[in-house]
């Protein structure tokens, strides 16, 4: 789904157009590079699928809301 084999560089994966290495080596190497919002969406879709929703229902569901990270920039006070 995420087409990690395209960035993998291993000839076996490129030929197979899928991860051809042992136990999804491509997934383990590239999953940490996936943006967190996309990871959350993928997990939510998997949970909805397990709950028995159809593919159109999953696609129509609103994306999960994620709170913005708190900013920890410098504090500036005016006198």
N, C-alpha and C positions, 0 to 999 in steps of 0.2 A: 504494500500500500504506500509506503513512504519512499520506495525506490532507492534504498541505500546502496544497492549494487552499482548504481551509476557512479557514485563517488568512491566506491571501494577501491578500484584499481587492480584487483586480482583478476587475472585472465579467465579463471574458471567461472567467476561470478558474472563477468561481462558476457561470456559465451552463453551461459545459461539464462541470462537476464533475470537472475534471482540470486540470493545468497547461496553459494554452493560450498561454502566452507563448513567446518564442523560446528554444530549447535549454534547456528545463527551468529557467527562471529561479527558479521557486518552490523547486526542490530546492536550488539554489545558495544561496539566502537562508536557508532553514530547516534544512538539514542540520547546520550547526554547533550548532544549538539542541537536537538530539537527544541524550539522555543516552548516555554512552560505552558503558555496558553493553548498551543496545539496539543500538547500532551494531555491537558485537562479535557479538551474536546474529544480526543480519541478515547480516553477512559470513560467519559460520559456516554459516548456512543456504544461502547462495549457493554456498559451496564444496562443501557436501554435495550440492547439486543438480547441480553440474558433475561431481562424482565418480560420479554415476549413481544415487544413492539415491532411493527413491520418497518421495512426500510423507508417507505415514504413518511411514516410517523417520526422516525428518527431524524430524517432530513428536515422535517418541518419544525422540529423542536427548537426552541431558542437556545443559543449557545450559553454555556454556564457563565455566570457572572463571577469575575475575579476582582477582589479588592486591589486597588493600586498600592504599590509598596510605599511605605512612609519615606518621605524625603529626610535625609539627615545632613542637609547642607549647613553652611555656617549661619549662625544667628547674627543678624545685624540690627543694632538698636540706634535709633535716632535720638539725639539729645536736643 
